[in-house]
Amino acid sequence: MEMAVANHHDRSSDSMNRHLDSSGKYVRYTAEQVEALERVYAECPKPSSLRRQQLIRECSILANIEPKQIKVWFQNRRCRDKQRKEASRLQSVNRKLSAMNKLLMEENDRLQKQVSQLVCENGYMKQQLTTVVTDASCDSAVTTPQHSLRDANSPAGLLSIAEETLAEFLSKATGTAVDWVQMPGMKPGPDSVGIFAISQRCSGVAARACGLVSLEPMKIAEILKDRPSWFRDCRSLEVFTMFPAGNGGTIELVYMQTYAPTTLAPARDFWTLRYTTSLDNGSFVVCERSLSGSGAGPNAASASQFVRAEMLSSGYLIRPCDGGGSIIHIVDHLNLEAWSVPDVLRPLYESSKVVAQKMTISALRYIRQLAQESNGEVVYGLGRQPAVLRTFSQRLSRGFNDAVNGFGDDGWSTMHCDGAEDIIVAINSTKHLNNISNSLSFLGGVLCAKASMLLQNVPPAVLIRFLREHRSEWADFNVDAYSAATLKAGTFAYPGMRPTRFTGSQIIMPLGHTIEHEEMLEVVRLEGHSLAQEDAFMSRDVHLLQICTGIDENAVGACSELIFAPINEMFPDDAPLVPSGFRVIPVDAKTGDAQDLLTANHRTLDLTSSLEVGPSPENASGNSTSSSSSSRCILTIAFQFPFENNLQENVAGMACQYVRSVISSVQRVAMAISPSGISPSLGSKLSPGSPEAVTLAQWISQSYNHHLGSELLTIDSLGSNDSVLKLLWDHQDAILCCSLKPQPVFMFANQAGLDMLETTLVALQDITLEKIFDESGRKALCSDFAKLMQQGFACLPSGICVSTMGRHVSYEQAVAWKVFAASEDNNNNLHCLAFSFVNWSFV
């Protein structure tokens, strides 16, 4: 390929330097002629015919050149520029591929060494089978020796620990000290962020990643050492001591606090030594491990709220690449002291996969994100800088974590809430919304109502996606309006909130997303109108800033989250945020018992009792086994409300009542979306492939043919009933059916219909017919409704309808017709109304 490009480049260069004269012979351009043409090219690479003729007239040195030859010169010049850019791009791609190839070859060598080591171990184990001892060689290979506090009290002792940490880390990053296996669901490939592996058969939990990033090693090390910027579970990181190591490196003593993901277990902290140095081959290393002693480290009062966890030798190996960029190796190896949490939560603390998702993969993704932003590959909306949007995401996540954990040194204290032992109510009287742009100062503070619960057979991604897309199913608009009013000085109070009606319109405006779309930042506008007559014409819209993570069912993620906070419609960069939201964490069902969650300080709600509905009492015992092995997840809910001192009890009562209402709504949603088909009334009867759906598809097709005299579906004469449903389901037009109630509600839609309304079959049954039309569409439907009922069908003109997400959808034509249910006595009964939206598209 390079030879072909070179040959083409030579021919292009030759044609750039010569032209045909009047006698038909090639004549070489003079230096003055080329200079004149280059000046024009710099101003206008593609001049028009008039501009070229003007050029010949103005430049006497070009007078003997035909206009056609001038045109050819500019064509060749543009082609040459394009070739240069393409050659530069190919060279960059080639450098990246060479670096990745080198990385894969090293990984292959490491795997071959690991195989050889395992073969030797296997042979040894066979020989020693009769005298085998319980300690595995793998455990002894990676367990960090416990150093006495005496070693950590002198620079020489710390340097000795640092050098040992470096050797152990390198043996994990590039050697065979840990038995690494490829992480499930993270196959390496051209589009992959990197190569990911997790440990097996070693003490603690460990994860490893390696990848190529187009940043310099020093910049990468600086970013990764700032752990709070990319590790969302990191509450704080303080460097208490730093001194040179004598070999050009530095040694730091670091104290780090992390958040707990739920309300059911205490948070973790770490007291570590961090060693930064460079190797002889030019690589840059940052390695770290815990110093011994559970009471070691500063701030003993603050540390009492945490369980001291252990970091075994971990860190980052960063190697520069030829031509720019770096290859990164990341190792995270922890012992999270799983004994201190309820059994049902232990999988979260004993899983290498969870560590990989929360720390290792997040670190590499964050570096890749910054690299793409620095290269100008990422463009965000509303004119916001990527760093500003990233700060908003971090503030939302941190505010939610603060609310879930409720640390005493932040000012949180637990208060009693009558009749709500399963809901924790905490207040923070020191937390105010004071900032430069908004001089609010609440005399009370912020109140938080939170709870954790166990769910079974509920996919986290599906649940969070439903809560995001259908806020009206669980949220109270008046509570949202109350929270939003706290951003406007002098307008918030409780009780006495102005009664407001939610119009049902929810508009989501995307601001930005991470490179793999695992996290989205967006603004949500909820449209509302006052019910008070004097304020009837005033807008009561509520704006929320929201992050949503983990809604792709096929993606590998640690959890799914929906976190939001009311914001002012002006949306300043320093807007005060009081986040609330949901976090759903999948839990491996192999370990633990659901009952442990119920007895965790009486703070847990169990929704599974209402979900375990069997077909008959006789099958109850038979289903118990499958239920115990089903998928589980922990849902954590936290809602925050600002309050004034004289209204604390009122707000606390409202918060408890509201969170209970949200929990009840989540219970209904969980029942509906559970794949076990627990609630037939919520969509399973008309799910694709069910007998009812097959029958309805036949009725829709036959009724269309009867009324309009043409075929809706092109059906083969030998086609089965199932093929009718498949043709209807895959039809390009949006086909929907609604009931004949006084307020018609949708009961079925094909795939195009669900896409147009941006909904699901379950949520479809909560959407009324009038809600999807705009004002002109409703008028057109009303004017033709009598015709529809009289002759059995009606054709509506082109118009606009609205999806459940608030997006406008245009269509060229809409056809409505009656759908009759066939019966044995040939007395067709009117079953429903069907609508077909032709050539629809989002505006």
C-alpha positions, 0 to 999 in steps of 0.5 A: 500500500505504501508503494502504491501511495508513493507511486501515485504521489510521484505522478501527482508531483510530476503533473504539478510541475509540468503543463502542456504548451500550445504545441502540445509539449510538456513544459515545466512550471517556473518557480515564479509561476508555482509561487503565484499559484500557491498564493492563490491556493492558500486563499482559495483551494478551489477557485471558480472558472472566472477566478482562474481567468482573472488570475491569468489576466492579473499575472502576466507570468501565467499568460502562456498557460491554458485555463484548462491547465490551471484547473488541472494544477488546482485539482492536483494540488488538492489531491496532493493535500488530501494524500498528505493528510491520509498518509499522516492518518495512516502513519498514526494508525500504523503507530497505534497498531504497532503499539497494540501488537507489541502489547498483545505479544507481551501479553501472549508471552506472559500467558505462555509463562503462566501456562508453563507455571500452571503445568509445573504446579499441576505436576507437582500437585499430582506428586504431592497429592497424598501430602497436600497442605491447605496453603496454595502456592498462588496465595503465598506468591501474592500475599503482601508481607506484613511490615511492622510499624517500626519499618514505617517509622524511618525513611530507610524502612519506607524505602525498603517497603517501596522497593518491595512494593514495586517488585510485587506490582511489576510481577502482577502487571507484566508477570505471572504472580497472579493467575489472570483470566479474561474478564467476562463480557470484555473481549479485546478488539479494535474498538475496545478501550483495552484488555481487561482481566480479573484474578482467580485463586489469589488472596483478596480481589484483583483486576488488571487492565492494559491499553493504549492512550494518546497522552504523555506518561507524565500527564497520565500519572498526574491524572491517575494519582488524582483518584477523586477525579475519576474514582466516583467511590473515592470520598477524599485522598490526602497526602500527609508526608512526601519525601524523595526516595534518593533514586529520583523517585518520591515516597508518599504516605496517603490516607484515602476514604471511600464511600459505601455503595448502600446504606447497609454497610460501613464505608472503607478507608486506606492508609497506604504508601505510594511510590512514584519512580521511573525505570531504566527502560524509560517507563513511569511507575506509580505503585501503592500498598497498605501500611500495617496496623488498623489504627495507623494513619491520621484523623482517628476520630474520622476513621472510626466511621470506616472499616480499614481495608487493605490495598495489596501491591497495586499501581500503574505502569506507563510506557511511552510509545514511539511517535507519541502516546503511552501504553498503560498497565493498571493493577488494583488488588484489594482486601475489602474485609467482607466479614464486616457486611451482611452475607447478602452483600458479600459478593460485592466485596469478594468480587474481582469483577466489581473492583474491575468495573469500579476502579480499573476500567473506570481509570482507563476509560477516564484517561481515554476520555481526556485524550479524546477531548484534548484531541478535539474528538468530543463535542458537547452541547449548549456550548459547555466545556467538557471539564465543566460538564464533567464537574457537574457529573462528579458533583451529582455523584458525590452529593448522592454518595454523601446522602447515602453514607451520611458521615458525621464529620459532614454534619449528618445525624440520624433523626427518628421518623415515626412508623418508618423504621425501614426508612432512614431519615437524617438531617444536616444542619450545617449544609447550606446552598451558599455560593457566589451566584446565589446567596441563599442561606437556609436556617435549617439545612438539608434532610435526607430520607433513604432506604435500601432493598433487595429485588429479584429477577429485575434487570438493573438496566431495565429498571433504571431506564424505565424510571428515567423515561417514565418519571410520571410513573413514580415522581410527584411533580409538586415535590419536584416543584418544591425542591426546585423552588429552593433555588429561588430566594424567598419562594420556598415554604412548606406547607402551603406549596402552590398546587401545580398540575403536571402536563405529562410532558417530559423533555430530555435534553442531552448535554454530553456522554462518555466515550462508550455511552455508559454515562449520560449527562442531561437536562430534564424539563418537566412542564407544569401549570399552576391550578390557581386562577391568578397564576393560570398563565404562569409557567411552572416548569421544573428543570433537573440536571441528571446523570444516568449510568448503566442503562445498556443491558449488554454493557459491563457495568458495576451498577445502574444509576439515576441521579438528579437535582433541581437547577435554575433554568439559567443553569450557571456553572456554579449552580447549587446541587442537592442530588437525589436518585436511585442506584441498582447494584447486581448481586451474585445470588450464589452467596448469602441469604436474603434474610440477612438483608431483612435483619440489617438494623431493620433498615431494609425493604424486601420487595421480593415477597410480593414478586414471588407469585406462583401459578398455584400453591402446589408449585410453591415448593417447586419454585423455591429452588429456582427463586433462590438461584435467580438474579438479585440486585440491591436498590438504594434510594435517597431523596434530599429536601432543604428545610427551615428550622420551624418546618423540620417536622413537616418536611420530615413527614413529607419526606417519609411519605414521599419515599414510601410512595416512590418505593410502592411505585418501584414495586409496581414497576419491578413486578411489571418488568420482571422477565419471569412474567409475574404480572400478565395484566401488564403486557405479557398477554400481548408480548410478541409471540404470545397467542393473543398477539398472533390473533390480534395481528390477524384481526388487524390485517383482516380488518384493514383489508375489509375496510380499505380494500387493500392489503396491509401486509404482503402475506405468502399464501402458505404463510403461517399465523406466526408470519402475520405477526412477524410482518406486522411487528417488522412493518416500517410504519408505526401501527398502534391499537387503542381501546374503546374506553371513554379515554382510549388507552394504547394496548399494542404497538409494533416495533416501529410504534414503540420506537416512535413513542419511545416507550415499551410494551409495558409502559404503552398501556399507560399512554392515552390516545390524546396524549400523543397528538398535538393540538392540530392533530387532536382537532383532525382526529375529532373532526374525522372521528364520526366518519371513522365510526360510521364507515369503519376507517378514516385518513388523517392528513400529515401532522405532528405527534409527540413521543413519551420523551417529549420529542416531536414526530412528523408523519405524512399520513395517518390511517385509522380503522376499526378492528373486529374480533372474528367469531364463530357465528360470524357476528364480528365484534368491535375489538379496538381501533388501529392507527398506522402512521406512514413515513414517520420521523423525528423532527 
